[in-house]
Amino acid sequence: MAFIWENNSVKLQIIDIKELPHPCSECEKEFSYKCDLNIHMRTHTGEKPYNCSQCDKSFSMLCNLKSHIKTHTGDKPYQCSQCEKTFSKNSNLKCHMITHTGEKQHQCSLCDKCFSRKNNLKIHLRLHTGERPYKCRLCDMEFSQNIKLIEHTRTHTGERPYQCNLCDKAFKIKHCLVRHQQTHKADKPYQYKYCETDFSENSNLKTPVKHNRTHTQKKSHQSSICDNAFKRKSSLTSHMMTHTGEKPYLCNHCDQAFTNKSQLKIHLTTHTGEKPYQCIQCGKAFTIKSHLEKHQIMHTEEKEPILAEPI
C-alpha cells in the first residue's frame, strides 16, 4: 500500500508487495521495503547506531532506545490490572499478564510443547529444522539465536563486559557474573525440607526446588508400552520416542537425528569443536558439563562443584 500525489490531492494506490522484494543476502528473508531490510541486516552485522546518553548501551532500533531510556527515568506507564506491577513497555505488560492467565496458545506442530509468545515458538522450531540463521563473520559457526551469536563473538574479541564489583573477575555473559557473585557468600541459609542436605548460594538458585521434587513429586506420567513412569510429561514424551523410534531433532551438518535437544547439543560440538563449559580456576574447557564437574574435583578438598562460565 502506498500514497501518491495526483493533481494536488492524495491518491491511495495498492501495490502488490510481491512485486517489490528486497532479499536479505545473509538469509532467506525478503522485505517489501528497503528500510525494513536495512533494519533486519543489523541482526546479522550487530550494528547498533542508537546510543543511550545515560549509559554505554546501544540499540539497533530507535524504538528500543526510547523504551530503554525509561529504565533511567523510572517511567512505567503500563500497569497490570490484576496486581500492582507496572512496566515501561506495553509488550512487557502483555508478557506479564500471561503469569496470571497461564495462557500458552502457540503450540509446536512437531511436538507437544506450547509457548506463551510466538517468537519463543519460532526459536523452538529451529531445534527441529536445524535452522541457524545467525552466522559468525569470524569463523564458520552458526546459531539459532542472535544473542548466542553475540556471546560467541566475545570468544573472538575477548570482550568481558560484566565486571564483578567485589573482585577483579569479568565475564562474557551476565548470568555468569550473577552466579559468580554468589561465591563471595559462604553461608548456607537454605535447608532442604525433606532431608538434611543444605544449599549454599554458590549453587544454582533453582537447585533446592528441583531437589525437593525428588521427595514430593509422584511419577504420574505412565508409559503405555512399558512399566516406566515419570514425574514430568516432557520426560514421558522423550521416553516414548525410544519405543517409536522418532527422532525429531535433526543435525544441520550431517544426517544424524536425536530424540532430545540435549543429545543434539552435545553432538553439534563434534562439528563445531565448541567447548562451552569452562573451569574458572584453570581455564580448561569441556564439551559436556559432567566432564567439567569431574575435573573440578581437582581444585577443591570439599569435592563440591565450582561454578563454571559457559563460553
C-alpha positions as CSV (number, residue, x, y, z in Angstrom):
1,M,0.0,0.0,0.0
2,A,1.4,3.5,-0.9
3,F,0.3,7.1,-1.0
4,I,1.0,9.2,-4.2
5,W,0.2,12.8,-5.2
6,E,-2.1,13.4,-8.1
7,N,-3.5,16.8,-9.1
8,N,-2.7,18.3,-5.6
9,S,-4.6,15.5,-3.9
10,V,-3.6,12.3,-2.2
11,K,-4.5,9.1,-4.0
12,L,-4.3,5.7,-2.4
13,Q,-2.7,3.1,-4.6
14,I,-2.5,-0.6,-3.7
15,I,0.8,-2.2,-4.7
16,D,1.4,-5.9,-4.6
17,I,4.3,-6.3,-2.1
18,K,5.5,-9.4,-4.0
19,E,6.5,-7.1,-6.9
20,L,9.0,-5.3,-4.8
21,P,11.0,-7.9,-2.9
22,H,14.2,-6.9,-1.1
23,P,16.0,-10.1,-0.3
24,C,18.5,-10.5,2.6
25,S,21.9,-11.5,1.3
26,E,22.6,-13.4,4.6
27,C,19.4,-15.5,5.0
28,E,16.3,-16.3,3.0
29,K,14.1,-13.5,4.3
30,E,12.6,-10.9,1.9
31,F,11.1,-7.5,2.6
32,S,8.7,-5.2,0.7
33,Y,10.6,-2.1,1.7
34,K,14.3,-1.4,1.7
35,C,14.2,0.4,5.1
36,D,12.9,-2.8,6.6
37,L,15.7,-4.8,5.0
38,N,18.2,-2.3,6.4
39,I,16.9,-2.8,9.9
40,H,16.9,-6.5,9.5
41,M,20.5,-6.5,8.3
42,R,21.6,-5.2,11.7
43,T,20.6,-8.6,13.2
44,H,23.5,-10.1,11.1
45,T,26.0,-7.2,11.4
46,G,25.4,-6.5,15.0
47,E,25.2,-2.7,14.2
48,K,23.6,-0.7,16.9
49,P,23.6,3.0,15.9
50,Y,21.3,4.3,18.6
51,N,23.3,5.1,21.8
52,C,22.0,5.8,25.2
53,S,23.3,9.1,26.7
54,Q,22.9,7.8,30.3
55,C,24.9,4.5,30.0
56,D,27.0,2.6,27.5
57,K,24.2,0.6,26.0
58,S,23.3,0.8,22.3
59,F,20.4,-0.4,20.2
60,S,19.6,-1.4,16.6
61,M,16.3,0.4,16.6
62,L,15.2,3.8,17.8
63,C,12.1,2.5,19.5
64,N,14.2,0.1,21.6
65,L,16.3,3.1,22.7
66,K,13.2,5.0,23.7
67,S,12.0,2.1,25.8
68,H,15.4,1.7,27.4
69,I,15.6,5.4,28.5
70,K,12.5,4.7,30.7
71,T,14.7,2.5,32.8
72,H,16.7,5.6,33.7
73,T,13.7,7.9,34.2
74,G,11.7,5.3,36.1
75,D,8.7,5.9,33.9
76,K,6.4,2.9,33.9
77,P,3.0,3.9,32.4
78,Y,1.7,0.4,31.8
79,Q,0.0,-1.1,34.9
80,C,-1.3,-4.6,35.4
81,S,-5.0,-4.8,36.1
82,Q,-4.5,-8.0,38.2
83,C,-1.7,-6.8,40.5
84,E,0.2,-3.6,41.4
85,K,3.1,-4.2,39.0
86,T,3.9,-1.5,36.4
87,F,6.0,-1.7,33.2
88,S,7.9,0.7,30.9
89,K,6.7,-1.2,27.8
90,N,3.3,-2.4,26.8
91,S,4.9,-5.6,25.4
92,N,6.4,-6.4,28.9
93,L,2.9,-5.9,30.4
94,K,1.4,-8.4,27.9
95,C,4.1,-10.9,28.8
96,H,3.4,-10.4,32.5
97,M,-0.3,-10.9,32.1
98,I,0.4,-14.5,31.0
99,T,1.6,-15.2,34.5
100,H,-2.0,-14.6,35.6
101,T,-3.8,-16.4,32.8
102,G,-1.2,-19.2,32.2
103,E,-2.2,-19.0,28.5
104,K,0.1,-20.7,26.0
105,Q,-1.6,-20.5,22.7
106,H,1.4,-21.1,20.4
107,Q,1.9,-24.9,20.0
108,C,4.7,-26.6,18.2
109,S,3.4,-28.7,15.3
110,L,6.2,-31.2,15.7
111,C,6.0,-31.9,19.4
112,D,3.6,-31.2,22.3
113,K,5.4,-28.1,23.6
114,C,3.4,-24.8,23.9
115,F,4.6,-21.3,24.3
116,S,3.1,-18.0,25.5
117,R,4.9,-16.0,22.9
118,K,5.1,-16.6,19.1
119,N,8.8,-15.7,19.0
120,N,9.6,-18.4,21.5
121,L,7.8,-20.9,19.3
122,K,9.8,-19.7,16.3
123,I,13.1,-20.2,18.1
124,H,12.0,-23.6,19.4
125,L,11.1,-24.8,15.8
126,R,14.7,-24.3,14.8
127,L,15.6,-27.2,17.1
128,H,13.5,-29.4,14.8
129,T,14.6,-27.9,11.5
130,G,18.2,-27.3,12.4
131,E,17.9,-23.7,11.0
132,R,20.8,-21.4,12.2
133,P,20.3,-18.0,10.5
134,Y,22.9,-16.1,12.6
135,K,26.4,-16.6,11.2
136,C,29.7,-15.6,12.8
137,R,31.7,-13.4,10.4
138,L,35.0,-14.5,12.1
139,C,34.5,-18.3,11.8
140,D,32.1,-20.8,10.3
141,M,29.9,-21.2,13.4
142,E,26.1,-20.6,13.1
143,F,23.5,-20.0,15.7
144,S,19.7,-20.2,16.1
145,Q,19.5,-17.0,18.2
146,N,21.1,-13.6,17.8
147,I,22.0,-13.5,21.5
148,K,24.1,-16.7,21.1
149,L,26.0,-15.1,18.2
150,I,26.7,-12.1,20.3
151,E,28.0,-14.2,23.2
152,H,30.1,-16.3,20.8
153,T,31.7,-13.3,19.2
154,R,33.2,-12.4,22.5
155,T,35.3,-15.6,22.3
156,H,37.0,-13.9,19.3
157,T,37.2,-10.4,20.7
158,G,38.0,-11.4,24.3
159,E,35.4,-8.9,25.5
160,R,34.2,-9.5,29.0
161,P,31.7,-6.7,29.7
162,Y,30.3,-8.0,33.0
163,Q,32.7,-7.0,35.8
164,C,32.4,-8.2,39.4
165,N,32.4,-5.3,41.9
166,L,33.8,-7.5,44.6
167,C,36.9,-8.8,42.8
168,D,38.7,-8.4,39.5
169,K,37.0,-11.1,37.6
170,A,34.9,-10.3,34.5
171,F,32.6,-12.4,32.4
172,K,31.3,-12.7,28.9
173,I,27.7,-13.5,30.0
174,K,25.6,-11.7,32.6
175,H,24.2,-14.7,34.3
176,C,27.7,-16.0,34.8
177,L,28.5,-12.8,36.7
178,V,25.4,-13.2,38.9
179,R,26.4,-16.8,39.7
180,H,30.0,-15.8,40.4
181,Q,29.0,-13.1,42.9
182,Q,27.2,-15.8,44.9
183,T,30.7,-17.4,45.6
184,H,31.5,-14.4,47.8
185,K,28.8,-15.5,50.2
186,A,30.0,-18.5,52.2
187,D,26.9,-19.2,54.3
188,K,24.3,-21.9,53.5
189,P,21.0,-20.4,54.5
190,Y,18.8,-22.8,52.6
191,Q,17.9,-26.1,54.3
192,Y,16.0,-28.8,52.4
193,K,12.6,-29.5,53.8
194,Y,12.7,-33.3,53.5
195,C,16.3,-34.2,54.2
196,E,19.4,-32.9,55.9
197,T,21.0,-31.5,52.7
198,D,21.8,-27.8,52.8
199,F,22.1,-25.4,50.0
200,S,24.6,-22.5,49.7
201,E,24.1,-19.5,47.4
202,N,27.1,-20.8,45.4
203,S,24.7,-23.3,43.8
204,N,22.2,-22.7,41.1
205,L,19.2,-20.9,42.7
206,K,16.8,-23.5,41.3
207,T,18.6,-26.4,42.9
208,P,16.6,-26.7,46.2
209,V,13.3,-26.5,44.3
210,K,14.4,-29.3,42.0
211,H,15.8,-31.4,44.8
212,N,12.6,-31.1,46.9
213,R,10.7,-32.5,43.9
214,T,12.5,-35.8,44.3
215,H,10.7,-36.1,47.7
216,T,7.3,-34.7,46.8
217,Q,6.5,-35.4,43.2
218,K,4.8,-38.6,42.2
219,K,5.5,-40.4,38.9
220,S,2.1,-39.8,37.5
221,H,3.0,-40.0,33.8
222,Q,2.9,-43.7,32.9
223,S,4.3,-45.2,29.7
224,S,1.5,-47.0,27.7
225,I,4.1,-49.5,26.4
226,C,6.3,-50.4,29.4
227,D,6.3,-50.1,33.2
228,N,8.3,-46.9,33.3
229,A,6.7,-43.8,34.9
230,F,7.9,-40.2,35.1
231,K,7.3,-37.1,37.1
232,R,7.1,-34.8,34.1
233,K,5.1,-35.1,30.9
234,S,8.1,-34.0,28.9
235,S,10.2,-36.9,30.3
236,L,7.5,-39.3,29.2
237,T,7.4,-37.8,25.7
238,S,11.2,-38.2,25.3
239,H,10.9,-41.8,26.7
240,M,8.1,-42.8,24.2
241,M,10.4,-41.9,21.3
242,T,12.6,-44.9,22.4
243,H,9.6,-47.1,21.6
244,T,8.5,-45.3,18.4
245,G,12.0,-44.6,17.0
246,E,11.0,-41.0,16.4
247,K,14.0,-38.5,16.3
248,P,12.7,-35.0,15.7
249,Y,15.9,-33.1,16.5
250,L,18.0,-33.0,13.3
251,C,21.6,-32.1,12.9
252,N,22.1,-29.5,10.1
253,H,25.7,-30.6,9.5
254,C,25.1,-34.3,8.8
255,D,22.2,-36.8,8.6
256,Q,22.1,-37.8,12.2
257,A,18.9,-37.2,14.3
258,F,18.2,-37.4,18.0
259,T,15.3,-37.9,20.4
260,N,16.0,-34.9,22.6
261,K,17.6,-31.5,22.5
262,S,20.5,-32.2,24.9
263,Q,21.7,-35.1,22.7
264,L,21.7,-32.9,19.6
265,K,23.5,-30.1,21.5
266,I,26.3,-32.5,22.6
267,H,26.6,-33.9,19.1
268,L,26.9,-30.5,17.5
269,T,30.2,-29.9,19.4
270,T,31.7,-32.7,17.3
271,H,31.2,-30.4,14.2
272,T,32.0,-27.0,15.8
273,G,34.7,-28.0,18.2
274,E,32.9,-25.9,20.8
275,K,33.6,-26.5,24.4
276,P,31.0,-24.4,26.3
277,Y,31.9,-25.4,29.8
278,Q,35.0,-23.7,31.1
279,C,36.7,-24.1,34.5
280,I,37.1,-20.7,36.1
281,Q,40.1,-22.0,38.1
282,C,42.4,-23.1,35.3
283,G,40.6,-22.2,32.0
284,K,40.3,-25.8,30.8
285,A,37.1,-26.3,28.7
286,F,34.8,-29.3,28.1
287,T,32.1,-30.2,25.7
288,I,29.9,-31.8,28.4
289,K,29.0,-30.3,31.8
290,S,29.5,-33.6,33.7
291,H,33.1,-33.8,32.5
292,L,33.7,-30.3,33.9
293,E,32.3,-31.3,37.3
294,K,34.6,-34.3,37.5
295,H,37.6,-32.1,36.5
296,Q,36.7,-29.5,39.2
297,I,37.2,-32.0,42.0
298,M,40.9,-31.5,41.5
299,H,40.5,-27.9,42.7
300,T,38.6,-28.4,45.9
301,E,39.1,-30.6,49.0
302,E,35.3,-30.4,49.7
303,K,34.6,-32.3,46.5
304,E,31.9,-29.7,45.7
305,P,31.4,-28.4,42.1
306,I,32.8,-25.0,41.3
307,L,30.7,-22.6,39.2
308,A,31.6,-22.6,35.6
309,E,31.3,-20.0,32.9
310,P,29.9,-21.1,29.5
311,I,32.0,-19.6,26.7
